């Protein structure tokens, strides 16, 4: 039997953090196709249509080792 209802859009896992590789940053806010996530290291991630499009803010790893 063919259903006339569209298939639900599957939930996808948030992208992992590019700074610390944390696998599940928390979704803080969502507006349409854009989601704002916060990682445990302090980095902000911006996702659009399931793809990581921007990273902002500092990370706890920024101060872990002195810059040379």
N, CA, C and O atoms as a Tripos MOL2 file, in Angstrom:
@<TRIPOS>MOLECULE
protein
  272   271    68     0     0
PROTEIN
NO_CHARGES

@<TRIPOS>ATOM
      1 N           0.8380   -1.1750    0.0000 N.3       1 UNK1
      2 CA          0.0000    0.0000    0.0000 C.3       1 UNK1
      3 C           0.8850    1.2410    0.0000 C.2       1 UNK1
      4 O           1.8600    1.3150    0.7470 O.2       1 UNK1
      5 N           0.5510    2.1880   -0.8180 N.am      2 UNK2
      6 CA          1.3040    3.4300   -0.9170 C.3       2 UNK2
      7 C           0.6050    4.4900   -0.0760 C.2       2 UNK2
      8 O          -0.6000    4.7090   -0.2020 O.2       2 UNK2
      9 N           1.3660    5.1300    0.7650 N.am      3 UNK3
     10 CA          0.8220    6.1610    1.6430 C.3       3 UNK3
     11 C           0.9410    7.5120    0.9710 C.2       3 UNK3
     12 O           1.9370    7.8030    0.3100 O.2       3 UNK3
     13 N          -0.0890    8.3430    1.1460 N.am      4 UNK4
     14 CA         -0.0360    9.6830    0.5790 C.3       4 UNK4
     15 C           0.6330   10.6810    1.5190 C.2       4 UNK4
     16 O           0.8640   11.8310    1.1460 O.2       4 UNK4
     17 N           0.9430   10.2460    2.7280 N.am      5 UNK5
     18 CA          1.5970   11.1200    3.6930 C.3       5 UNK5
     19 C           3.0970   11.1250    3.4550 C.2       5 UNK5
     20 O           3.6850   10.0670    3.2320 O.2       5 UNK5
     21 N           3.7250   12.2870    3.4980 N.am      6 UNK6
     22 CA          5.1860   12.3060    3.3380 C.3       6 UNK6
     23 C           5.8630   11.6610    4.5450 C.2       6 UNK6
     24 O           5.3470   11.6940    5.6620 O.2       6 UNK6
     25 N           6.9990   11.0890    4.2950 N.am      7 UNK7
     26 CA          7.7670   10.4660    5.3800 C.3       7 UNK7
     27 C           8.2640   11.5500    6.3190 C.2       7 UNK7
     28 O           8.6490   12.6260    5.8610 O.2       7 UNK7
     29 N           8.2660   11.2940    7.6270 N.am      8 UNK8
     30 CA          8.7730   12.3090    8.5610 C.3       8 UNK8
     31 C          10.2620   12.5340    8.3530 C.2       8 UNK8
     32 O          11.0050   11.6180    8.0000 O.2       8 UNK8
     33 N          10.6730   13.7580    8.5760 N.am      9 UNK9
     34 CA         12.0970   14.0800    8.4690 C.3       9 UNK9
     35 C          12.7980   13.4730    9.6710 C.2       9 UNK9
     36 O          12.4460   13.7750   10.8110 O.2       9 UNK9
     37 N          13.7960   12.6140    9.4290 N.am     10 UNK10
     38 CA         14.4670   11.9850   10.5710 C.3      10 UNK10
     39 C          15.2740   12.9920   11.3810 C.2      10 UNK10
     40 O          15.8710   13.9140   10.8240 O.2      10 UNK10
     41 N          15.2890   12.8110   12.6890 N.am     11 UNK11
     42 CA         16.1330   13.6290   13.5480 C.3      11 UNK11
     43 C          17.5810   13.2230   13.2850 C.2      11 UNK11
     44 O          17.8800   12.0380   13.1350 O.2      11 UNK11
     45 N          18.4470   14.1720   13.2330 N.am     12 UNK12
     46 CA         19.8580   13.8590   13.0250 C.3      12 UNK12
     47 C          20.6460   14.2860   14.2550 C.2      12 UNK12
     48 O          20.2410   15.1700   15.0110 O.2      12 UNK12
     49 N          21.7400   13.6520   14.4200 N.am     13 UNK13
     50 CA         22.6100   13.9810   15.5470 C.3      13 UNK13
     51 C          23.2940   15.3110   15.2710 C.2      13 UNK13
     52 O          23.6220   15.6060   14.1210 O.2      13 UNK13
     53 N          23.5150   16.1130   16.2950 N.am     14 UNK14
     54 CA         24.2430   17.3580   16.0760 C.3      14 UNK14
     55 C          25.6800   17.0670   15.6320 C.2      14 UNK14
     56 O          26.2100   15.9910   15.9090 O.2      14 UNK14
     57 N          26.2980   18.0090   14.9560 N.am     15 UNK15
     58 CA         27.6820   17.7930   14.5390 C.3      15 UNK15
     59 C          28.5940   17.7460   15.7540 C.2      15 UNK15
     60 O          28.2980   18.3460   16.7870 O.2      15 UNK15
     61 N          29.7010   17.0320   15.6240 N.am     16 UNK16
     62 CA         30.6700   17.0230   16.7210 C.3      16 UNK16
     63 C          31.4470   18.3340   16.6940 C.2      16 UNK16
     64 O          31.5610   18.9830   15.6550 O.2      16 UNK16
     65 N          31.9700   18.7060   17.8410 N.am     17 UNK17
     66 CA         32.7020   19.9670   17.9730 C.3      17 UNK17
     67 C          34.0470   19.8720   17.2630 C.2      17 UNK17
     68 O          34.7880   18.9160   17.4920 O.2      17 UNK17
     69 N          34.3840   20.8360   16.4070 N.am     18 UNK18
     70 CA         35.6790   20.7970   15.7300 C.3      18 UNK18
     71 C          36.8500   21.1230   16.6570 C.2      18 UNK18
     72 O          37.9980   20.8450   16.3110 O.2      18 UNK18
     73 N          36.5840   21.7060   17.8270 N.am     19 UNK19
     74 CA         37.6620   22.0560   18.7540 C.3      19 UNK19
     75 C          38.0480   20.8980   19.6560 C.2      19 UNK19
     76 O          39.2300   20.6480   19.8900 O.2      19 UNK19
     77 N          37.0310   20.1830   20.1670 N.am     20 UNK20
     78 CA         37.3330   19.1360   21.1470 C.3      20 UNK20
     79 C          36.7670   17.7650   20.7680 C.2      20 UNK20
     80 O          36.9980   16.7840   21.4740 O.2      20 UNK20
     81 N          36.0320   17.6940   19.6610 N.am     21 UNK21
     82 CA         35.4300   16.4620   19.1580 C.3      21 UNK21
     83 C          34.3160   15.9170   20.0490 C.2      21 UNK21
     84 O          33.9690   14.7410   19.9480 O.2      21 UNK21
     85 N          33.7500   16.7580   20.9230 N.am     22 UNK22
     86 CA         32.6150   16.3250   21.7350 C.3      22 UNK22
     87 C          31.5070   15.9090   20.7780 C.2      22 UNK22
     88 O          31.1540   16.6740   19.8800 O.2      22 UNK22
     89 N          30.9490   14.7090   20.9520 N.am     23 UNK23
     90 CA         30.0080   14.1820   19.9600 C.3      23 UNK23
     91 C          28.5910   14.7530   20.0220 C.2      23 UNK23
     92 O          27.8170   14.5440   19.0870 O.2      23 UNK23
     93 N          28.2280   15.4590   21.0790 N.am     24 UNK24
     94 CA         26.8360   15.8910   21.1970 C.3      24 UNK24
     95 C          26.6760   17.2640   21.8310 C.2      24 UNK24
     96 O          26.2090   17.3590   22.9660 O.2      24 UNK24
     97 N          27.0550   18.3450   21.1240 N.am     25 UNK25
     98 CA         26.7870   19.6730   21.6590 C.3      25 UNK25
     99 C          25.2810   19.8610   21.8680 C.2      25 UNK25
    100 O          24.4780   19.2970   21.1240 O.2      25 UNK25
    101 N          24.9010   20.6360   22.8580 N.am     26 UNK26
    102 CA         23.4950   20.8320   23.2030 C.3      26 UNK26
    103 C          22.8590   21.9120   22.3300 C.2      26 UNK26
    104 O          23.4400   22.9750   22.1130 O.2      26 UNK26
    105 N          21.6610   21.6240   21.8370 N.am     27 UNK27
    106 CA         20.9150   22.6190   21.0720 C.3      27 UNK27
    107 C          20.3670   23.6530   22.0540 C.2      27 UNK27
    108 O          19.6260   23.3140   22.9770 O.2      27 UNK27
    109 N          20.7350   24.9050   21.8500 N.am     28 UNK28
    110 CA         20.2870   25.9910   22.7180 C.3      28 UNK28
    111 C          19.0780   26.6940   22.1140 C.2      28 UNK28
    112 O          18.1570   27.0850   22.8320 O.2      28 UNK28
    113 N          19.0830   26.8530   20.7940 N.am     29 UNK29
    114 CA         18.0090   27.5640   20.1270 C.3      29 UNK29
    115 C          17.9050   27.0740   18.6880 C.2      29 UNK29
    116 O          18.8930   26.6350   18.0990 O.2      29 UNK29
    117 N          16.7110   27.1520   18.1340 N.am     30 UNK30
    118 CA         16.5010   26.7780   16.7380 C.3      30 UNK30
    119 C          15.5270   27.7650   16.1110 C.2      30 UNK30
    120 O          14.5250   28.1460   16.7160 O.2      30 UNK30
    121 N          15.8410   28.1650   14.8970 N.am     31 UNK31
    122 CA         14.9990   29.1000   14.1470 C.3      31 UNK31
    123 C          14.9330   28.5970   12.7120 C.2      31 UNK31
    124 O          15.8600   28.8140   11.9320 O.2      31 UNK31
    125 N          13.8470   27.9310   12.3660 N.am     32 UNK32
    126 CA         13.7270   27.3470   11.0320 C.3      32 UNK32
    127 C          14.7720   26.2640   10.8510 C.2      32 UNK32
    128 O          14.8560   25.3320   11.6510 O.2      32 UNK32
    129 N          15.5620   26.3840    9.8070 N.am     33 UNK33
    130 CA         16.5830   25.3820    9.5050 C.3      33 UNK33
    131 C          17.9000   25.6320   10.2350 C.2      33 UNK33
    132 O          18.8440   24.8540   10.0960 O.2      33 UNK33
    133 N          17.9670   26.7110   11.0110 N.am     34 UNK34
    134 CA         19.2080   27.0660   11.7100 C.3      34 UNK34
    135 C          19.1050   26.6540   13.1740 C.2      34 UNK34
    136 O          18.1120   26.9420   13.8430 O.2      34 UNK34
    137 N          20.1520   25.9690   13.6660 N.am     35 UNK35
    138 CA         20.2140   25.5800   15.0770 C.3      35 UNK35
    139 C          21.5050   26.1220   15.6650 C.2      35 UNK35
    140 O          22.5610   26.0800   15.0330 O.2      35 UNK35
    141 N          21.4010   26.6370   16.8960 N.am     36 UNK36
    142 CA         22.5570   27.1530   17.6280 C.3      36 UNK36
    143 C          22.8620   26.1570   18.7360 C.2      36 UNK36
    144 O          21.9960   25.8450   19.5540 O.2      36 UNK36
    145 N          24.0820   25.6630   18.7610 N.am     37 UNK37
    146 CA         24.4850   24.6400   19.7140 C.3      37 UNK37
    147 C          25.6270   25.1480   20.5770 C.2      37 UNK37
    148 O          26.4080   25.9980   20.1470 O.2      37 UNK37
    149 N          25.7230   24.6320   21.7890 N.am     38 UNK38
    150 CA         26.8090   25.0050   22.7090 C.3      38 UNK38
    151 C          27.5090   23.7280   23.1230 C.2      38 UNK38
    152 O          26.8650   22.7650   23.5410 O.2      38 UNK38
    153 N          28.8160   23.7180   23.0080 N.am     39 UNK39
    154 CA         29.6150   22.5510   23.3710 C.3      39 UNK39
    155 C          30.0790   22.6550   24.8230 C.2      39 UNK39
    156 O          30.1050   23.7440   25.3970 O.2      39 UNK39
    157 N          30.4370   21.5380   25.4010 N.am     40 UNK40
    158 CA         30.9330   21.5290   26.7800 C.3      40 UNK40
    159 C          32.2460   22.2990   26.9200 C.2      40 UNK40
    160 O          32.5870   22.7330   28.0200 O.2      40 UNK40
    161 N          32.9850   22.4750   25.8260 N.am     41 UNK41
    162 CA         34.2420   23.2250   25.8880 C.3      41 UNK41
    163 C          34.0160   24.7280   25.8050 C.2      41 UNK41
    164 O          34.9580   25.5040   25.9640 O.2      41 UNK41
    165 N          32.7700   25.1500   25.5570 N.am     42 UNK42
    166 CA         32.4590   26.5670   25.4990 C.3      42 UNK42
    167 C          32.2650   27.1180   24.1020 C.2      42 UNK42
    168 O          31.8420   28.2640   23.9530 O.2      42 UNK42
    169 N          32.5570   26.3510   23.0920 N.am     43 UNK43
    170 CA         32.4450   26.8160   21.7090 C.3      43 UNK43
    171 C          30.9730   26.8270   21.2690 C.2      43 UNK43
    172 O          30.2060   25.9370   21.6370 O.2      43 UNK43
    173 N          30.5850   27.8340   20.4830 N.am     44 UNK44
    174 CA         29.2590   27.8940   19.8690 C.3      44 UNK44
    175 C          29.3600   27.3160   18.4660 C.2      44 UNK44
    176 O          30.3140   27.5960   17.7400 O.2      44 UNK44
    177 N          28.3770   26.5100   18.0860 N.am     45 UNK45
    178 CA         28.3230   25.9300   16.7500 C.3      45 UNK45
    179 C          27.0110   26.3600   16.1100 C.2      45 UNK45
    180 O          25.9750   26.4020   16.7730 O.2      45 UNK45
    181 N          27.0580   26.6760   14.8330 N.am     46 UNK46
    182 CA         25.8580   27.0540   14.1040 C.3      46 UNK46
    183 C          25.6750   26.0590   12.9710 C.2      46 UNK46
    184 O          26.5580   25.8580   12.1370 O.2      46 UNK46
    185 N          24.5070   25.4490   12.9700 N.am     47 UNK47
    186 CA         24.1930   24.4010   12.0060 C.3      47 UNK47
    187 C          23.0140   24.8510   11.1510 C.2      47 UNK47
    188 O          22.0470   25.4160   11.6630 O.2      47 UNK47
    189 N          23.1000   24.5980    9.8430 N.am     48 UNK48
    190 CA         21.9880   24.9180    8.9600 C.3      48 UNK48
    191 C          21.7350   23.7300    8.0580 C.2      48 UNK48
    192 O          22.6500   23.2380    7.3990 O.2      48 UNK48
    193 N          20.5110   23.2730    8.0250 N.am     49 UNK49
    194 CA         20.1180   22.1070    7.2380 C.3      49 UNK49
    195 C          21.0110   20.8950    7.5360 C.2      49 UNK49
    196 O          21.3400   20.1330    6.6270 O.2      49 UNK49
    197 N          21.3960   20.7180    8.7840 N.am     50 UNK50
    198 CA         22.1780   19.5620    9.1860 C.3      50 UNK50
    199 C          23.6740   19.6700    8.9620 C.2      50 UNK50
    200 O          24.4110   18.7350    9.2750 O.2      50 UNK50
    201 N          24.1410   20.7940    8.4270 N.am     51 UNK51
    202 CA         25.5720   20.9750    8.1670 C.3      51 UNK51
    203 C          26.1300   22.0670    9.0760 C.2      51 UNK51
    204 O          25.4870   23.0960    9.2830 O.2      51 UNK51
    205 N          27.3050   21.8440    9.6080 N.am     52 UNK52
    206 CA         27.9800   22.8410   10.4340 C.3      52 UNK52
    207 C          28.4510   23.9630    9.5170 C.2      52 UNK52
    208 O          29.2440   23.7280    8.6060 O.2      52 UNK52
    209 N          27.9630   25.1900    9.7540 N.am     53 UNK53
    210 CA         28.3050   26.3060    8.8710 C.3      53 UNK53
    211 C          29.1970   27.3500    9.5360 C.2      53 UNK53
    212 O          29.8450   28.1370    8.8460 O.2      53 UNK53
    213 N          29.2370   27.3650   10.8730 N.am     54 UNK54
    214 CA         30.0720   28.3560   11.5540 C.3      54 UNK54
    215 C          30.3780   27.9020   12.9750 C.2      54 UNK54
    216 O          29.6250   27.1420   13.5850 O.2      54 UNK54
    217 N          31.5010   28.3890   13.4790 N.am     55 UNK55
    218 CA         31.9160   28.1350   14.8550 C.3      55 UNK55
    219 C          32.3590   29.4790   15.4140 C.2      55 UNK55
    220 O          33.0950   30.2210   14.7630 O.2      55 UNK55
    221 N          31.9010   29.7870   16.6340 N.am     56 UNK56
    222 CA         32.2300   31.0860   17.2100 C.3      56 UNK56
    223 C          32.5950   30.9420   18.6750 C.2      56 UNK56
    224 O          32.2790   29.9410   19.3170 O.2      56 UNK56
    225 N          33.2640   31.9560   19.1880 N.am     57 UNK57
    226 CA         33.6020   31.9750   20.6010 C.3      57 UNK57
    227 C          34.8590   31.1960   20.9140 C.2      57 UNK57
    228 O          35.4360   30.5220   20.0600 O.2      57 UNK57
    229 N          35.2630   31.3080   22.1580 N.am     58 UNK58
    230 CA         36.4590   30.6140   22.6150 C.3      58 UNK58
    231 C          36.1390   29.2210   23.1030 C.2      58 UNK58
    232 O          34.9830   28.8770   23.3470 O.2      58 UNK58
    233 N          37.1550   28.4470   23.2390 N.am     59 UNK59
    234 CA         37.0330   27.0880   23.7360 C.3      59 UNK59
    235 C          37.8620   26.9740   25.0030 C.2      59 UNK59
    236 O          38.8280   27.7160   25.1820 O.2      59 UNK59
    237 N          37.4960   26.0540   25.8810 N.am     60 UNK60
    238 CA         38.2920   25.8080   27.0610 C.3      60 UNK60
    239 C          39.7010   25.3670   26.6760 C.2      60 UNK60
    240 O          40.6330   25.4850   27.4710 O.2      60 UNK60
    241 N          39.8500   24.8630   25.4610 N.am     61 UNK61
    242 CA         41.1610   24.4040   24.9980 C.3      61 UNK61
    243 C          42.0310   25.5460   24.5100 C.2      61 UNK61
    244 O          43.2270   25.3560   24.2860 O.2      61 UNK61
    245 N          41.4500   26.7460   24.3370 N.am     62 UNK62
    246 CA         42.2380   27.9060   23.9170 C.3      62 UNK62
    247 C          43.2780   28.2840   24.9690 C.2      62 UNK62
    248 O          44.3390   28.8050   24.6270 O.2      62 UNK62
    249 N          42.9880   28.0270   26.2400 N.am     63 UNK63
    250 CA         43.8990   28.3940   27.3150 C.3      63 UNK63
    251 C          44.6690   27.1950   27.8850 C.2      63 UNK63
    252 O          45.4430   27.3400   28.8310 O.2      63 UNK63
    253 N          44.4500   26.0180   27.3030 N.am     64 UNK64
    254 CA         45.0950   24.8060   27.8230 C.3      64 UNK64
    255 C          46.5950   24.8200   27.5870 C.2      64 UNK64
    256 O          47.3560   24.3360   28.4250 O.2      64 UNK64
    257 N          47.0280   25.3590   26.4750 N.am     65 UNK65
    258 CA         48.4550   25.4060   26.1630 C.3      65 UNK65
    259 C          48.8070   26.8150   25.7160 C.2      65 UNK65
    260 O          48.0360   27.4360   24.9850 O.2      65 UNK65
    261 N          49.9390   27.3250   26.1320 N.am     66 UNK66
    262 CA         50.3170   28.6820   25.6960 C.3      66 UNK66
    263 C          50.5690   28.7320   24.1870 C.2      66 UNK66
    264 O          51.0930   27.7860   23.5990 O.2      66 UNK66
    265 N          50.1900   29.8440   23.5810 N.am     67 UNK67
    266 CA         50.4400   30.0340   22.1500 C.3      67 UNK67
    267 C          51.8900   30.4220   21.9420 C.2      67 UNK67
    268 O          52.4650   31.1630   22.7390 O.2      67 UNK67
    269 N          52.4570   29.9380   20.9090 N.am     68 UNK68
    270 CA         53.8650   30.2460   20.6150 C.3      68 UNK68
    271 C          53.9770   31.1940   19.4720 C.2      68 UNK68
    272 O          55.0850   31.5660   19.0840 O.2      68 UNK68
@<TRIPOS>BOND
     1     1     2 1
     2     2     3 1
     3     3     4 2
     4     3     5 am
     5     5     6 1
     6     6     7 1
     7     7     8 2
     8     7     9 am
     9     9    10 1
    10    10    11 1
    11    11    12 2
    12    11    13 am
    13    13    14 1
    14    14    15 1
    15    15    16 2
    16    15    17 am
    17    17    18 1
    18    18    19 1
    19    19    20 2
    20    19    21 am
    21    21    22 1
    22    22    23 1
    23    23    24 2
    24    23    25 am
    25    25    26 1
    26    26    27 1
    27    27    28 2
    28    27    29 am
    29    29    30 1
    30    30    31 1
    31    31    32 2
    32    31    33 am
    33    33    34 1
    34    34    35 1
    35    35    36 2
    36    35    37 am
    37    37    38 1
    38    38    39 1
    39    39    40 2
    40    39    41 am
    41    41    42 1
    42    42    43 1
    43    43    44 2
    44    43    45 am
    45    45    46 1
    46    46    47 1
    47    47    48 2
    48    47    49 am
    49    49    50 1
    50    50    51 1
    51    51    52 2
    52    51    53 am
    53    53    54 1
    54    54    55 1
    55    55    56 2
    56    55    57 am
    57    57    58 1
    58    58    59 1
    59    59    60 2
    60    59    61 am
    61    61    62 1
    62    62    63 1
    63    63    64 2
    64    63    65 am
    65    65    66 1
    66    66    67 1
    67    67    68 2
    68    67    69 am
    69    69    70 1
    70    70    71 1
    71    71    72 2
    72    71    73 am
    73    73    74 1
    74    74    75 1
    75    75    76 2
    76    75    77 am
    77    77    78 1
    78    78    79 1
    79    79    80 2
    80    79    81 am
    81    81    82 1
    82    82    83 1
    83    83    84 2
    84    83    85 am
    85    85    86 1
    86    86    87 1
    87    87    88 2
    88    87    89 am
    89    89    90 1
    90    90    91 1
    91    91    92 2
    92    91    93 am
    93    93    94 1
    94    94    95 1
    95    95    96 2
    96    95    97 am
    97    97    98 1
    98    98    99 1
    99    99   100 2
   100    99   101 am
   101   101   102 1
   102   102   103 1
   103   103   104 2
   104   103   105 am
   105   105   106 1
   106   106   107 1
   107   107   108 2
   108   107   109 am
   109   109   110 1
   110   110   111 1
   111   111   112 2
   112   111   113 am
   113   113   114 1
   114   114   115 1
   115   115   116 2
   116   115   117 am
   117   117   118 1
   118   118   119 1
   119   119   120 2
   120   119   121 am
   121   121   122 1
   122   122   123 1
   123   123   124 2
   124   123   125 am
   125   125   126 1
   126   126   127 1
   127   127   128 2
   128   127   129 am
   129   129   130 1
   130   130   131 1
   131   131   132 2
   132   131   133 am
   133   133   134 1
   134   134   135 1
   135   135   136 2
   136   135   137 am
   137   137   138 1
   138   138   139 1
   139   139   140 2
   140   139   141 am
   141   141   142 1
   142   142   143 1
   143   143   144 2
   144   143   145 am
   145   145   146 1
   146   146   147 1
   147   147   148 2
   148   147   149 am
   149   149   150 1
   150   150   151 1
   151   151   152 2
   152   151   153 am
   153   153   154 1
   154   154   155 1
   155   155   156 2
   156   155   157 am
   157   157   158 1
   158   158   159 1
   159   159   160 2
   160   159   161 am
   161   161   162 1
   162   162   163 1
   163   163   164 2
   164   163   165 am
   165   165   166 1
   166   166   167 1
   167   167   168 2
   168   167   169 am
   169   169   170 1
   170   170   171 1
   171   171   172 2
   172   171   173 am
   173   173   174 1
   174   174   175 1
   175   175   176 2
   176   175   177 am
   177   177   178 1
   178   178   179 1
   179   179   180 2
   180   179   181 am
   181   181   182 1
   182   182   183 1
   183   183   184 2
   184   183   185 am
   185   185   186 1
   186   186   187 1
   187   187   188 2
   188   187   189 am
   189   189   190 1
   190   190   191 1
   191   191   192 2
   192   191   193 am
   193   193   194 1
   194   194   195 1
   195   195   196 2
   196   195   197 am
   197   197   198 1
   198   198   199 1
   199   199   200 2
   200   199   201 am
   201   201   202 1
   202   202   203 1
   203   203   204 2
   204   203   205 am
   205   205   206 1
   206   206   207 1
   207   207   208 2
   208   207   209 am
   209   209   210 1
   210   210   211 1
   211   211   212 2
   212   211   213 am
   213   213   214 1
   214   214   215 1
   215   215   216 2
   216   215   217 am
   217   217   218 1
   218   218   219 1
   219   219   220 2
   220   219   221 am
   221   221   222 1
   222   222   223 1
   223   223   224 2
   224   223   225 am
   225   225   226 1
   226   226   227 1
   227   227   228 2
   228   227   229 am
   229   229   230 1
   230   230   231 1
   231   231   232 2
   232   231   233 am
   233   233   234 1
   234   234   235 1
   235   235   236 2
   236   235   237 am
   237   237   238 1
   238   238   239 1
   239   239   240 2
   240   239   241 am
   241   241   242 1
   242   242   243 1
   243   243   244 2
   244   243   245 am
   245   245   246 1
   246   246   247 1
   247   247   248 2
   248   247   249 am
   249   249   250 1
   250   250   251 1
   251   251   252 2
   252   251   253 am
   253   253   254 1
   254   254   255 1
   255   255   256 2
   256   255   257 am
   257   257   258 1
   258   258   259 1
   259   259   260 2
   260   259   261 am
   261   261   262 1
   262   262   263 1
   263   263   264 2
   264   263   265 am
   265   265   266 1
   266   266   267 1
   267   267   268 2
   268   267   269 am
   269   269   270 1
   270   270   271 1
   271   271   272 2
@<TRIPOS>SUBSTRUCTURE
     1 UNK1         2 RESIDUE 1 A UNK
     2 UNK2         6 RESIDUE 1 A UNK
     3 UNK3        10 RESIDUE 1 A UNK
     4 UNK4        14 RESIDUE 1 A UNK
     5 UNK5        18 RESIDUE 1 A UNK
     6 UNK6        22 RESIDUE 1 A UNK
     7 UNK7        26 RESIDUE 1 A UNK
     8 UNK8        30 RESIDUE 1 A UNK
     9 UNK9        34 RESIDUE 1 A UNK
    10 UNK10       38 RESIDUE 1 A UNK
    11 UNK11       42 RESIDUE 1 A UNK
    12 UNK12       46 RESIDUE 1 A UNK
    13 UNK13       50 RESIDUE 1 A UNK
    14 UNK14       54 RESIDUE 1 A UNK
    15 UNK15       58 RESIDUE 1 A UNK
    16 UNK16       62 RESIDUE 1 A UNK
    17 UNK17       66 RESIDUE 1 A UNK
    18 UNK18       70 RESIDUE 1 A UNK
    19 UNK19       74 RESIDUE 1 A UNK
    20 UNK20       78 RESIDUE 1 A UNK
    21 UNK21       82 RESIDUE 1 A UNK
    22 UNK22       86 RESIDUE 1 A UNK
    23 UNK23       90 RESIDUE 1 A UNK
    24 UNK24       94 RESIDUE 1 A UNK
    25 UNK25       98 RESIDUE 1 A UNK
    26 UNK26      102 RESIDUE 1 A UNK
    27 UNK27      106 RESIDUE 1 A UNK
    28 UNK28      110 RESIDUE 1 A UNK
    29 UNK29      114 RESIDUE 1 A UNK
    30 UNK30      118 RESIDUE 1 A UNK
    31 UNK31      122 RESIDUE 1 A UNK
    32 UNK32      126 RESIDUE 1 A UNK
    33 UNK33      130 RESIDUE 1 A UNK
    34 UNK34      134 RESIDUE 1 A UNK
    35 UNK35      138 RESIDUE 1 A UNK
    36 UNK36      142 RESIDUE 1 A UNK
    37 UNK37      146 RESIDUE 1 A UNK
    38 UNK38      150 RESIDUE 1 A UNK
    39 UNK39      154 RESIDUE 1 A UNK
    40 UNK40      158 RESIDUE 1 A UNK
    41 UNK41      162 RESIDUE 1 A UNK
    42 UNK42      166 RESIDUE 1 A UNK
    43 UNK43      170 RESIDUE 1 A UNK
    44 UNK44      174 RESIDUE 1 A UNK
    45 UNK45      178 RESIDUE 1 A UNK
    46 UNK46      182 RESIDUE 1 A UNK
    47 UNK47      186 RESIDUE 1 A UNK
    48 UNK48      190 RESIDUE 1 A UNK
    49 UNK49      194 RESIDUE 1 A UNK
    50 UNK50      198 RESIDUE 1 A UNK
    51 UNK51      202 RESIDUE 1 A UNK
    52 UNK52      206 RESIDUE 1 A UNK
    53 UNK53      210 RESIDUE 1 A UNK
    54 UNK54      214 RESIDUE 1 A UNK
    55 UNK55      218 RESIDUE 1 A UNK
    56 UNK56      222 RESIDUE 1 A UNK
    57 UNK57      226 RESIDUE 1 A UNK
    58 UNK58      230 RESIDUE 1 A UNK
    59 UNK59      234 RESIDUE 1 A UNK
    60 UNK60      238 RESIDUE 1 A UNK
    61 UNK61      242 RESIDUE 1 A UNK
    62 UNK62      246 RESIDUE 1 A UNK
    63 UNK63      250 RESIDUE 1 A UNK
    64 UNK64      254 RESIDUE 1 A UNK
    65 UNK65      258 RESIDUE 1 A UNK
    66 UNK66      262 RESIDUE 1 A UNK
    67 UNK67      266 RESIDUE 1 A UNK
    68 UNK68      270 RESIDUE 1 A UNK
